[in-house]
Amino acid sequence: MKLTFLGASHEVTGSCFYLEACGKHILIDCGMEQGRDSFVNQELPIPAAMVDAVLLTHAHMDHSGKLPLLYKQGYRGNIHATGATTALCDLMLRDSAHIQMSEAEWRNRKRKRSGGAPYEPIYNMEDTLATIRRFVSHDYGKKFSLYEGIEIRFTDVGHLLGSASIEVWVTEEGVTKKIVFSGDIGNINQPLINDPQYISEADYVVMESTYGDRNHGERPDYIGELTQIIQSTLDRGGNVVIPSFAVGRTQVLLYYLRKIKDSQLVKGHGDFKVYIDSPMAIESTQIFHENMLGYFDEEALDLVKRGINPISFPGLKTAITPEESKAINFDGEPKVIISASGMCEAGRIRHHLKHNLWREDSTILFVGYQSVGSLGRLLLDGASEVKLFGEIIQVNAKIAKLSGVSGHADRDGLLKWLQSFAKKPERVFVVHGDDQICEQFTEYIRDRLGYQAVAPYSGTTYDLKENICVVEGRRIPVDRAQETRKASSAFERLVNAGKRLLVVIQNNKGGTNKDLGKFADQINALCDKWDR
């Protein structure tokens, strides 16, 4: 009964934890690192083909984004998640594959001209579609048996449509331990989705700490702040450009904008236009429409019962094709533009920034977390100019942030979630926070509140039966010279295929001599062909 920390250790992204229990190998999340990495993550210590199951807390890429890579490396088990998470991953992983393949195409055009070796995408659409077929959906609150001795339950954690904390009961040699993986703990009083549901018992807790060093402050007047920003910008004749995460944050903005429109709070601009310029945001909004029951909160469901769509209104326009997207910037009428990506690292938002950053009459409004090193963080930190599409753009637009809009619980929210356990867990593992925040939050709950707490580095392994650390992870800073190293190569694919072959061989133990002999002949023939 061992737990190894692979990702989101002293970092905010790349969530991944490896549980060995009852002879099974289980991953909890398999996320992609986003923004600038601080530390080197340890690789999965077993071949991907040996992993038996994946448990997924929610659909955001920093928790799910490497699932197709896991499949590409040989994984063939199921991926367990809530129904809404399954639907959102269908969308988000396909979008991620499209980005990987487009980037590879662009790089290979340059490499072909320079005579460089071909660049291979981290994964492709075929890997992704096969991954999506591995998903198995579960309802909130329903305990199920994953394997003999391992039981699972998903509990609504109020971060994103379908997001969950995962409760895991493991029984080995007559000893039962319960491990709770918090996932991303939601902020209270968010539109559309429920507040976090609290769990009363756990032996071990793995919890996030994104805002473990601060509170969001008094709940702002979101409607009032957004109204004021829209009013002043439209009065100047400019555009309000909102870099927004396509899933979750965009739908919250639509909820606020519907209220502003319904109450006619913006004066003098009639039924001002609001554009959603993100095919993924448009598709995810449809998923929100299709997953209201069982996921929306009482206020949103009350609107639905009265025939009111909580996230739609007159003047809402969508841009799906590239031509429709480009046309937005040739429309001189002041407007609101919501576009992805939320950290301005890719996607159509960069085109809207190119057309609006230099304009003194426009506003760039941030409504979510910006990772260190991202373009969004650079703008928030006061950059006077940025480079987009090879061109230096002066930052003359007003840079604003909608206070307190976060899908993550703040420090008090994290403490409330942790203190909901009737008795202190045997150990609390603090993850999913920037380096200093992980340390600060761990010190506070350990030294001030009396929890046995630790912030493990990647590679750390704990024996959960004995509550002891058996492998101490190391603090290995990323070598910046290696940051551009491609994530996967043709040779690495070959190595992963070999690892999968070994697993397949083990799985055929006990087969008939005839079948095993035939299998051996096929392997030997393949070796003869490629032996150098």
RODO-2510 file (C-alpha; in nm, 4 decimals, decimal comma):
residues 532
     n   res          X          Y          Z
     1     m     0,0000     0,0000     0,0000
     2     k     0,2241     0,2776    -0,1341
     3     l     0,1631     0,6257    -0,2708
     4     t     0,4143     0,8006    -0,4990
     5     f     0,3965     1,1705    -0,5891
     6     l     0,4859     1,2352    -0,9514
     7     g     0,3357     1,5718    -1,0525
     8     a     0,1976     1,8922    -0,8977
     9     s     0,4626     1,8631    -0,6264
    10     h     0,5640     2,2171    -0,5268
    11     e     0,4021     2,3232    -0,8549
    12     v     0,0487     2,4163    -0,9568
    13     t     0,0119     2,2008    -1,2683
    14     g     0,0851     1,8466    -1,3860
    15     s    -0,1196     1,6625    -1,1228
    16     c    -0,0296     1,2907    -1,1064
    17     f    -0,0172     1,0390    -0,8190
    18     y     0,0642     0,6680    -0,8313
    19     l    -0,1048     0,4260    -0,5896
    20     e     0,0138     0,0648    -0,5458
    21     a    -0,2475    -0,1404    -0,3619
    22     c    -0,3831    -0,4969    -0,3623
    23     g    -0,1441    -0,5909    -0,6403
    24     k    -0,2837    -0,3146    -0,8642
    25     h    -0,1223    -0,0038    -1,0107
    26     i    -0,3501     0,3014    -1,0163
    27     l    -0,2962     0,6602    -1,1290
    28     i    -0,4933     0,9466    -0,9827
    29     d    -0,4886     1,2175    -1,2509
    30     c    -0,2446     1,2342    -1,5397
    31     g    -0,2024     1,6046    -1,6006
    32     m    -0,0008     1,8233    -1,8318
    33     e     0,2416     2,0828    -1,6980
    34     q     0,1445     2,4337    -1,8054
    35     g     0,3477     2,7513    -1,7944
    36     r     0,7087     2,7448    -1,6801
    37     d     0,8128     2,4375    -1,4812
    38     s     1,0137     2,4877    -1,1628
    39     f     1,1181     2,1312    -1,0871
    40     v     1,1838     1,8110    -1,2775
    41     n     0,9068     1,5549    -1,2388
    42     q     0,9993     1,1902    -1,1918
    43     e     0,8751     0,9514    -1,4568
    44     l     0,6157     0,6856    -1,3841
    45     p     0,8267     0,4077    -1,2255
    46     i     0,6511     0,1297    -1,4195
    47     p     0,5668     0,0889    -1,7897
    48     a     0,2380     0,2547    -1,8833
    49     a     0,1100    -0,0866    -1,9926
    50     m     0,1322    -0,2075    -1,6318
    51     v    -0,1057     0,0603    -1,5008
    52     d    -0,4402    -0,1028    -1,4245
    53     a    -0,6699     0,1995    -1,3882
    54     v    -0,6826     0,5794    -1,3833
    55     l    -0,9035     0,7844    -1,1514
    56     l    -0,9643     1,1389    -1,2766
    57     t    -1,0699     1,4295    -1,0524
    58     h    -1,1778     1,6652    -1,3326
    59     a    -1,1277     1,7659    -1,6942
    60     h    -0,8808     2,0545    -1,6763
    61     m    -0,5652     1,9872    -1,8762
    62     d    -0,3339     2,0093    -1,5752
    63     h    -0,5168     1,7009    -1,4448
    64     s    -0,6110     1,5126    -1,7645
    65     g    -0,3876     1,6423    -2,0436
    66     k    -0,1386     1,3543    -2,0584
    67     l    -0,3938     1,0737    -2,0729
    68     p    -0,3488     1,0299    -2,4521
    69     l     0,0281     1,0148    -2,3980
    70     l    -0,0282     0,7415    -2,1390
    71     y    -0,2331     0,5510    -2,3988
    72     k     0,0359     0,6089    -2,6614
    73     q     0,2897     0,4583    -2,4216
    74     g     0,0842     0,1400    -2,3868
    75     y    -0,1926     0,1999    -2,1306
    76     r    -0,5109     0,0032    -2,2057
    77     g    -0,7089     0,0216    -1,8815
    78     n    -1,0195     0,2255    -1,8004
    79     i    -1,0354     0,5906    -1,6958
    80     h    -1,2919     0,6468    -1,4194
    81     a    -1,4577     0,9884    -1,3847
    82     t    -1,7963     1,1560    -1,3451
    83     g    -2,0267     1,1810    -1,6462
    84     a    -1,9713     1,5551    -1,6918
    85     t    -1,5934     1,5112    -1,6687
    86     t    -1,6145     1,2397    -1,9353
    87     a    -1,8086     1,4724    -2,1657
    88     l    -1,5700     1,7630    -2,1117
    89     c    -1,2620     1,5455    -2,1647
    90     d    -1,4045     1,4291    -2,4960
    91     l    -1,3924     1,7928    -2,6011
    92     m    -1,0772     1,9129    -2,4271
    93     l    -0,8499     1,6217    -2,5148
    94     r    -0,9484     1,6409    -2,8802
    95     d    -0,8651     2,0113    -2,8735
    96     s    -0,5301     1,9365    -2,7087
    97     a    -0,4480     1,6796    -2,9779
    98     h    -0,5311     1,9342    -3,2464
    99     i    -0,2903     2,1806    -3,0838
   100     q    -0,0139     1,9182    -3,0583
   101     m    -0,0526     1,8213    -3,4230
   102     s    -0,0694     2,1813    -3,5466
   103     e     0,2460     2,2683    -3,3542
   104     a     0,4230     1,9636    -3,4993
   105     e     0,3191     2,0621    -3,8513
   106     w     0,4498     2,4155    -3,7990
   107     r     0,7799     2,2945    -3,6501
   108     n     0,8317     2,0402    -3,9259
   109     r     0,7879     2,3013    -4,1972
   110     k     1,0733     2,4965    -4,0388
   111     r     1,2865     2,1868    -3,9805
   112     k     1,2392     2,0669    -4,3350
   113     r     1,3741     2,3962    -4,4657
   114     s     1,6714     2,3828    -4,2278
   115     g     1,7382     2,0096    -4,2687
   116     g     1,6504     1,9288    -3,9074
   117     a     1,5107     1,6012    -3,7772
   118     p     1,1295     1,5665    -3,7831
   119     y     0,9414     1,6708    -3,4698
   120     e     0,6827     1,4269    -3,3379
   121     p     0,3779     1,5566    -3,1461
   122     i     0,3333     1,4423    -2,7864
   123     y     0,0268     1,2555    -2,9101
   124     n    -0,2096     1,2674    -3,2057
   125     m    -0,5830     1,2486    -3,2657
   126     e    -0,5788     0,8701    -3,3037
   127     d    -0,4241     0,8362    -2,9558
   128     t    -0,6821     1,0770    -2,8176
   129     l    -0,9895     0,9141    -2,9669
   130     a    -0,8718     0,5770    -2,8369
   131     t    -0,8213     0,7351    -2,4927
   132     i    -1,1723     0,8788    -2,4881
   133     r    -1,3116     0,5294    -2,5481
   134     r    -1,1470     0,4163    -2,2218
   135     f    -1,3641     0,6454    -2,0048
   136     v    -1,6153     0,4931    -1,7622
   137     s    -1,8638     0,7335    -1,6008
   138     h    -1,9795     0,7346    -1,2379
   139     d    -2,2356     0,9365    -1,0410
   140     y    -2,1531     1,1465    -0,7395
   141     g    -2,1950     0,9733    -0,4052
   142     k    -2,2165     0,6152    -0,5316
   143     k    -1,9490     0,3862    -0,3902
   144     f    -1,8227     0,1165    -0,6275
   145     s    -1,5696    -0,1646    -0,6227
   146     l    -1,2749    -0,0985    -0,8509
   147     y    -1,0947    -0,4227    -0,7639
   148     e    -1,1092    -0,6672    -0,4781
   149     g    -0,9974    -0,4698    -0,1751
   150     i    -1,0300    -0,1281    -0,3470
   151     e    -1,3485     0,0835    -0,3339
   152     i    -1,4023     0,4284    -0,4831
   153     r    -1,6460     0,7189    -0,4446
   154     f    -1,6618     1,0538    -0,6277
   155     t    -1,7753     1,3536    -0,4216
   156     d    -1,8686     1,6936    -0,5678
   157     v    -1,5879     1,9399    -0,4892
   158     g    -1,7421     2,2453    -0,6585
   159     h    -1,4506     2,3488    -0,8823
   160     l    -1,5784     2,2722    -1,2331
   161     l    -1,8757     2,0966    -1,3839
   162     g    -1,8223     1,7308    -1,2872
   163     s    -1,5189     1,7953    -1,0639
   164     a    -1,4709     1,5593    -0,7713
   165     s    -1,2705     1,4679    -0,4699
   166     i    -1,1941     1,0973    -0,4876
   167     e    -1,2337     0,8748    -0,1836
   168     v    -1,0333     0,5516    -0,1997
   169     w    -1,0704     0,2655     0,0497
   170     v    -0,7881     0,0081     0,0380
   171     t    -0,7947    -0,3183     0,2342
   172     e    -0,4781    -0,5295     0,2484
   173     e    -0,4071    -0,8150     0,4900
   174     g    -0,7031    -0,7152     0,7049
   175     v    -0,5944    -0,3497     0,7309
   176     t    -0,8164    -0,0804     0,5736
   177     k    -0,6928     0,2700     0,4988
   178     k    -0,8902     0,5492     0,3386
   179     i    -0,7131     0,8000     0,1135
   180     v    -0,8896     1,1161    -0,0038
   181     f    -0,7576     1,3037    -0,3077
   182     s    -0,9041     1,6524    -0,2914
   183     g    -0,8700     1,7400    -0,6570
   184     d    -0,9101     2,1162    -0,6997
   185     i    -1,1296     2,2440    -0,4152
   186     g    -1,3897     2,4890    -0,5406
   187     n    -1,4636     2,8406    -0,4282
   188     i    -1,7947     2,8900    -0,2485
   189     n    -2,0924     3,0724    -0,4006
   190     q    -1,9857     3,0186    -0,7595
   191     p    -2,2580     3,0517    -1,0213
   192     l    -2,4037     2,7392    -1,1825
   193     i    -2,2300     2,4672    -0,9802
   194     n    -2,2639     2,3490    -0,6204
   195     d    -2,0396     2,4504    -0,3333
   196     p    -1,7803     2,1892    -0,2294
   197     q    -1,9223     1,8899    -0,0466
   198     y    -1,7289     1,7960     0,2655
   199     i    -1,5946     1,4559     0,3691
   200     s    -1,5897     1,3467     0,7319
   201     e    -1,3362     1,0613     0,7458
   202     a    -0,9906     0,9876     0,6047
   203     d    -0,6668     0,8251     0,7127
   204     y    -0,4665     1,0164     0,4517
   205     v    -0,5457     1,3341     0,2626
   206     v    -0,3795     1,4603    -0,0550
   207     m    -0,4917     1,8213    -0,0902
   208     e    -0,4290     2,1136    -0,3190
   209     s    -0,2899     2,4463    -0,1951
   210     t    -0,3184     2,6867    -0,4901
   211     y    -0,4317     2,9765    -0,2692
   212     g    -0,2917     2,8399     0,0557
   213     d    -0,1174     3,1688     0,1367
   214     r    -0,4048     3,4148     0,0998
   215     n    -0,7770     3,4792     0,0976
   216     h    -0,9802     3,6202    -0,1865
   217     g    -1,1088     3,8876     0,0533
   218     e    -1,4662     3,9965     0,0910
   219     r    -1,6843     3,8633    -0,1844
   220     p    -1,6679     4,1342    -0,4531
   221     d    -1,9633     4,2737    -0,6383
   222     y    -1,8839     4,0791    -0,9554
   223     i    -2,1817     4,2207    -1,1425
   224     g    -2,0976     4,5771    -1,0387
   225     e    -1,7260     4,5485    -1,1255
   226     l    -1,7909     4,3870    -1,4619
   227     t    -2,0591     4,6434    -1,5425
   228     q    -1,8242     4,9339    -1,4610
   229     i    -1,5435     4,7903    -1,6778
   230     i    -1,7783     4,7314    -1,9725
   231     q    -1,9436     5,0732    -1,9334
   232     s    -1,6182     5,2736    -1,9204
   233     t    -1,4579     5,0803    -2,2063
   234     l    -1,7563     5,1040    -2,4390
   235     d    -1,7879     5,4752    -2,3521
   236     r    -1,4286     5,5213    -2,4743
   237     g    -1,5157     5,3382    -2,7951
   238     g    -1,2963     5,0394    -2,7171
   239     n    -1,3369     4,6660    -2,6787
   240     v    -1,3341     4,4580    -2,3619
   241     v    -1,1121     4,1603    -2,4439
   242     i    -1,1379     3,8760    -2,1933
   243     p    -0,8855     3,5898    -2,2071
   244     s    -1,0914     3,3119    -2,0559
   245     f    -1,0613     2,9414    -1,9959
   246     a    -1,3027     2,7814    -2,2385
   247     v    -1,4438     2,5396    -1,9827
   248     g    -1,5910     2,6735    -1,6611
   249     r    -1,4820     3,0370    -1,6556
   250     t    -1,6486     3,1271    -1,9857
   251     q    -1,9807     2,9891    -1,8643
   252     v    -1,9538     3,1859    -1,5370
   253     l    -1,8942     3,5046    -1,7386
   254     l    -2,1992     3,4304    -1,9519
   255     y    -2,4024     3,3918    -1,6309
   256     y    -2,2892     3,7360    -1,5101
   257     l    -2,3411     3,8966    -1,8514
   258     r    -2,6957     3,7576    -1,8705
   259     k    -2,7718     3,9294    -1,5386
   260     i    -2,6180     4,2573    -1,6607
   261     k    -2,8220     4,2410    -1,9795
   262     d    -3,1447     4,1443    -1,8034
   263     s    -3,1139     4,4378    -1,5632
   264     q    -2,9948     4,6791    -1,8371
   265     l    -2,7049     4,7900    -1,6190
   266     v    -2,4852     4,9133    -1,9070
   267     k    -2,6304     5,2451    -2,0284
   268     g    -2,6129     5,4076    -2,3684
   269     h    -2,4962     5,1088    -2,5695
   270     g    -2,8215     4,9318    -2,6358
   271     d    -2,7930     4,5572    -2,6739
   272     f    -2,4111     4,5561    -2,6935
   273     k    -2,2532     4,2550    -2,8614
   274     v    -2,0796     3,9773    -2,6734
   275     y    -1,8681     3,7398    -2,8826
   276     i    -1,7530     3,3950    -2,7799
   277     d    -1,4581     3,3366    -3,0082
   278     s    -1,3534     2,9854    -2,9178
   279     p    -1,4946     2,6704    -3,0748
   280     m    -1,4093     2,4809    -2,7566
   281     a    -1,5872     2,7364    -2,5366
   282     i    -1,8922     2,7098    -2,7602
   283     e    -1,8909     2,3300    -2,7446
   284     s    -1,8308     2,3271    -2,3691
   285     t    -2,1221     2,5670    -2,3186
   286     q    -2,3370     2,3100    -2,4967
   287     i    -2,2073     2,0432    -2,2575
   288     f    -2,3146     2,2667    -1,9677
   289     h    -2,6606     2,2817    -2,1279
   290     e    -2,6731     1,9028    -2,1486
   291     n    -2,5522     1,8412    -1,7922
   292     m    -2,7710     2,0703    -1,5838
   293     l    -2,9439     1,8016    -1,3790
   294     g    -2,7198     1,6582    -1,1096
   295     y    -2,4519     1,9254    -1,1583
   296     f    -2,6148     2,2733    -1,1488
   297     d    -2,6893     2,4427    -0,8170
   298     e    -3,0404     2,5308    -0,6961
   299     e    -3,0345     2,8899    -0,8225
   300     a    -2,9399     2,7874    -1,1762
   301     l    -3,1904     2,5001    -1,1788
   302     d    -3,4638     2,7375    -1,0660
   303     l    -3,3959     2,9511    -1,3745
   304     v    -3,4102     2,6420    -1,5946
   305     k    -3,7453     2,5414    -1,4426
   306     r    -3,8789     2,8881    -1,5287
   307     g    -3,7667     2,8482    -1,8896
   308     i    -3,4665     3,0797    -1,8585
   309     n    -3,1312     2,9695    -1,9969
   310     p    -2,8778     3,0755    -1,7282
   311     i    -2,5961     3,1283    -1,9781
   312     s    -2,7601     3,2752    -2,2869
   313     f    -2,9010     3,6178    -2,3764
   314     p    -2,9801     3,8523    -2,6715
   315     g    -2,6695     3,9916    -2,8375
   316     l    -2,4619     3,6800    -2,7720
   317     k    -2,2723     3,5852    -3,0850
   318     t    -2,0394     3,2965    -3,1602
   319     a    -1,7402     3,2718    -3,3912
   320     i    -1,6593     2,9198    -3,5002
   321     t    -1,4682     2,9465    -3,8268
   322     p    -1,1376     3,1358    -3,8668
   323     e    -1,3162     3,3739    -4,1018
   324     e    -1,5776     3,4561    -3,8361
   325     s    -1,3002     3,5118    -3,5835
   326     k    -1,1099     3,7506    -3,8100
   327     a    -1,4277     3,9450    -3,8878
   328     i    -1,4628     4,0433    -3,5204
   329     n    -1,1604     4,2735    -3,5444
   330     f    -1,3016     4,4445    -3,8533
   331     d    -1,6222     4,5306    -3,6695
   332     g    -1,5683     4,8870    -3,5451
   333     e    -1,8548     4,8765    -3,2972
   334     p    -1,7418     4,8542    -2,9303
   335     k    -1,7997     4,5053    -2,7930
   336     v    -1,7026     4,2331    -2,5469
   337     i    -1,4802     3,9522    -2,6793
   338     i    -1,4367     3,6325    -2,4783
   339     s    -1,1662     3,4107    -2,6236
   340     a    -0,9272     3,1314    -2,5251
   341     s    -0,6740     3,0513    -2,4004
   342     g    -0,7126     3,1867    -2,0505
   343     m    -0,3377     3,2466    -1,9987
   344     c    -0,2903     3,3861    -2,3533
   345     e    -0,0434     3,1105    -2,4384
   346     a    -0,2172     2,9928    -2,7558
   347     g    -0,5373     3,0196    -2,9539
   348     r    -0,7419     3,3046    -3,0951
   349     i    -0,6969     3,5339    -2,7956
   350     r    -0,3496     3,6217    -2,9189
   351     h    -0,4976     3,7688    -3,2387
   352     h    -0,7399     3,9801    -3,0353
   353     l    -0,4527     4,0983    -2,8166
   354     k    -0,2586     4,1953    -3,1284
   355     h    -0,5514     4,4103    -3,2425
   356     n    -0,6330     4,5640    -2,9037
   357     l    -0,3248     4,5870    -2,6793
   358     w    -0,1978     4,8984    -2,8575
   359     r    -0,5353     5,0748    -2,8268
   360     e    -0,5732     5,3130    -2,5316
   361     d    -0,9525     5,2809    -2,5514
   362     s    -0,9611     4,9013    -2,5046
   363     t    -0,9441     4,6936    -2,1867
   364     i    -0,7831     4,3524    -2,1410
   365     l    -0,9710     4,1906    -1,8529
   366     f    -0,8245     3,8864    -1,6764
   367     v    -1,0633     3,6587    -1,4911
   368     g    -0,8441     3,3663    -1,3854
   369     y    -0,5089     3,2460    -1,2568
   370     q    -0,2032     3,3322    -1,4678
   371     s     0,0982     3,1013    -1,4336
   372     v     0,4458     3,2451    -1,3909
   373     g     0,6018     3,2802    -1,7351
   374     s     0,2706     3,2975    -1,9231
   375     l     0,1865     3,5938    -2,1452
   376     g    -0,1102     3,6688    -1,9194
   377     r     0,1151     3,6994    -1,6140
   378     l     0,3555     3,9266    -1,8054
   379     l     0,0692     4,1613    -1,8904
   380     l    -0,0660     4,1606    -1,5354
   381     d     0,2833     4,2329    -1,4049
   382     g     0,2980     4,5507    -1,6140
   383     a     0,4862     4,4627    -1,9336
   384     s     0,5114     4,7715    -2,1548
   385     e     0,5431     4,5680    -2,4729
   386     v     0,5042     4,2073    -2,5820
   387     k     0,5896     4,0074    -2,8906
   388     l     0,3041     3,8484    -3,0860
   389     f     0,3450     3,6694    -3,4191
   390     g     0,6963     3,8092    -3,4526
   391     e     0,5812     4,1695    -3,4009
   392     i     0,6477     4,3963    -3,1004
   393     i     0,3152     4,5318    -2,9686
   394     q     0,3006     4,8298    -2,7323
   395     v     0,0757     4,7788    -2,4289
   396     n    -0,1437     5,0893    -2,4202
   397     a    -0,4741     4,9211    -2,3296
   398     k    -0,5994     4,9218    -1,9728
   399     i    -0,5038     4,5948    -1,8014
   400     a    -0,7619     4,4895    -1,5435
   401     k    -0,8466     4,1902    -1,3293
   402     l    -1,1892     4,0965    -1,2032
   403     s    -1,1285     4,0676    -0,8310
   404     g    -1,1858     3,7368    -0,6606
   405     v    -1,3076     3,5427    -0,9629
   406     s    -1,1507     3,2071    -0,8962
   407     g    -1,2628     2,8485    -0,9252
   408     h    -1,0250     2,7606    -0,6399
   409     a    -1,0967     2,7867    -0,2700
   410     d    -0,8908     3,0468    -0,0873
   411     r    -0,6925     2,9797     0,2309
   412     d    -1,0004     2,9819     0,4531
   413     g    -1,1848     2,7586     0,2066
   414     l    -0,8994     2,5082     0,2079
   415     l    -0,8931     2,5073     0,5875
   416     k    -1,2692     2,4602     0,6040
   417     w    -1,2416     2,1596     0,3721
   418     l    -0,9547     2,0107     0,5739
   419     q    -1,1194     2,0715     0,9114
   420     s    -1,4393     1,8982     0,7987
   421     f    -1,2751     1,5653     0,8824
   422     a    -1,4091     1,4530     1,2206
   423     k    -1,0606     1,3633     1,3412
   424     k    -0,7224     1,4630     1,2088
   425     p    -0,5936     1,2287     0,9334
   426     e    -0,2772     1,0316     0,9997
   427     r    -0,1008     1,2532     0,7457
   428     v    -0,1855     1,5379     0,5096
   429     f     0,0101     1,5655     0,1846
   430     v     0,0100     1,9212     0,0477
   431     v     0,0383     1,9471    -0,3314
   432     h    -0,0717     2,1589    -0,6277
   433     g     0,0704     2,4936    -0,5161
   434     d     0,3688     2,7112    -0,6006
   435     d     0,6864     2,6158    -0,4139
   436     q     0,6663     2,8752    -0,1363
   437     i     0,2892     2,8416    -0,0986
   438     c     0,3161     2,4645    -0,0495
   439     e     0,5721     2,5200     0,2239
   440     q     0,3794     2,8014     0,3944
   441     f     0,0493     2,6161     0,3976
   442     t     0,2159     2,2981     0,5213
   443     e     0,3928     2,4830     0,8022
   444     y     0,0700     2,6525     0,9084
   445     i    -0,1455     2,3389     0,9321
   446     r     0,1409     2,1463     1,0932
   447     d     0,2749     2,4017     1,3426
   448     r    -0,0380     2,6036     1,4185
   449     l    -0,3188     2,3526     1,3715
   450     g    -0,1420     2,0315     1,4744
   451     y    -0,1760     1,8227     1,1580
   452     q     0,0965     1,5786     1,0607
   453     a     0,1623     1,7403     0,7253
   454     v     0,4270     1,7331     0,4553
   455     a     0,4767     1,8868     0,1100
   456     p     0,6453     1,6059    -0,0889
   457     y     0,8721     1,6573    -0,3871
   458     s     0,8292     1,4557    -0,7039
   459     g     0,9482     1,0991    -0,6564
   460     t     0,8532     1,0788    -0,2873
   461     t     0,6931     0,7470    -0,1885
   462     y     0,5023     0,6742     0,1336
   463     d     0,4102     0,3382     0,2810
   464     l     0,0506     0,4061     0,3843
   465     k     0,0163     0,0981     0,6003
   466     e     0,3076     0,2088     0,8186
   467     n     0,2755     0,5855     0,7606
   468     i     0,6435     0,6238     0,6766
   469     c     0,8384     0,7748     0,3890
   470     v     1,0273     0,5008     0,2044
   471     v     1,1672     0,7138    -0,0797
   472     e     1,2498     1,0819    -0,0362
   473     g     1,1880     1,2845    -0,3501
   474     r     1,4503     1,5325    -0,4613
   475     r     1,4270     1,9045    -0,5322
   476     i     1,5650     1,9103    -0,8870
   477     p     1,5275     2,2513    -1,0579
   478     v     1,4507     2,2427    -1,4279
   479     d     1,7524     2,3047    -1,6463
   480     r     1,6318     2,5947    -1,8597
   481     a     1,8516     2,4784    -2,1449
   482     q     1,6420     2,1626    -2,1620
   483     e     1,2973     2,3240    -2,1454
   484     t     1,2525     2,3083    -2,5196
   485     r     1,3458     1,9417    -2,5342
   486     k     1,0689     1,7603    -2,7206
   487     a     0,8526     1,5476    -2,4960
   488     s     0,8599     1,2369    -2,7108
   489     s     1,0754     1,0963    -2,9881
   490     a     1,0488     0,8044    -3,2264
   491     f     1,3080     0,6174    -3,0182
   492     e     1,1092     0,6789    -2,6981
   493     r     0,8041     0,5378    -2,8746
   494     l     1,0047     0,2278    -2,9578
   495     v     1,1188     0,1909    -2,5952
   496     n     0,7590     0,2250    -2,4733
   497     a     0,6462    -0,0356    -2,7250
   498     g     0,9111    -0,2711    -2,5890
   499     k     0,7901    -0,2126    -2,2326
   500     r     0,4359    -0,2893    -2,3412
   501     l     0,5536    -0,6085    -2,5109
   502     l     0,7052    -0,7292    -2,1825
   503     v     0,3733    -0,6702    -2,0073
   504     v     0,1852    -0,8588    -2,2802
   505     i     0,4292    -1,1491    -2,2441
   506     q     0,3671    -1,1630    -1,8676
   507     n    -0,0081    -1,1548    -1,9260
   508     n     0,0195    -1,4642    -2,1462
   509     k     0,1777    -1,6747    -1,8736
   510     g    -0,0142    -2,0024    -1,8526
   511     g    -0,1104    -2,0101    -2,2178
   512     t    -0,0864    -2,3217    -2,4294
   513     n     0,2546    -2,4307    -2,5560
   514     k     0,1278    -2,3966    -2,9123
   515     d     0,0170    -2,0346    -2,8656
   516     l     0,3254    -1,9363    -2,6677
   517     g     0,5535    -2,0968    -2,9261
   518     k     0,3796    -1,9073    -3,2052
   519     f     0,4107    -1,5824    -3,0081
   520     a     0,7840    -1,6449    -2,9510
   521     d     0,8377    -1,7165    -3,3222
   522     q     0,6695    -1,3865    -3,4138
   523     i     0,8890    -1,1925    -3,1698
   524     n     1,2044    -1,3634    -3,2919
   525     a     1,1130    -1,2927    -3,6540
   526     l     1,0672    -0,9275    -3,5664
   527     c     1,4020    -0,9221    -3,3864
   528     d     1,5758    -1,0861    -3,6836
   529     k     1,4359    -0,8161    -3,9097
   530     w     1,5580    -0,5266    -3,6974
   531     d     1,8694    -0,6719    -3,5297
   532     r     2,1682    -0,4518    -3,6113
***
